Amino acid sequence: MPASQLVPYLHVADARAAIDWYRDVLGAAVVFPPIEMPNGKVGHVELAVNGARWMMSDEWPELHAEAPRGDRGLPVTLHLTVGDVDDVCARVTASGTKLDRGPEDAPPAGRVASFRDPFGHRWFLNQP
């Protein structure tokens, strides 16, 4: 049996804007191009940063696949290991996004930071 994987599947209110933001700010690459649905929404796209992959689509409320909203808590944090936390944080703040924590040294974890992206998802950055 092949090794199992757990790959996050994010739902956002504007997938095209999210693709651009994740590419420009986190350095993500599109590894599976967007599938455009007949209504113009993105039905599926896959992105990756340094081999860490996630899937994404526009939200589909009728399928209970909704983007996070500011009025509710987030049950999941996306943990991303990066080569330079300070560099990524500089791009995050330059995009107008506020850091919730860091960047700071947090032994034994290394250098860390966290933020909530413009699409409502919470990220935790780690530089070992």
Secondary structure, 3 states (H helix, E strand, C coil): CCCCCCCCEEEECCHHHHHHHHHHHHCCEEEEEEEECCCCCEEEEEEEECCEEEEEEECEHHHCECCCCCCCCCCCEEEEECCCHHHHHHHHHHCCCCEEEEEEEECCCEEEEEEECCCCCEEEEEEC
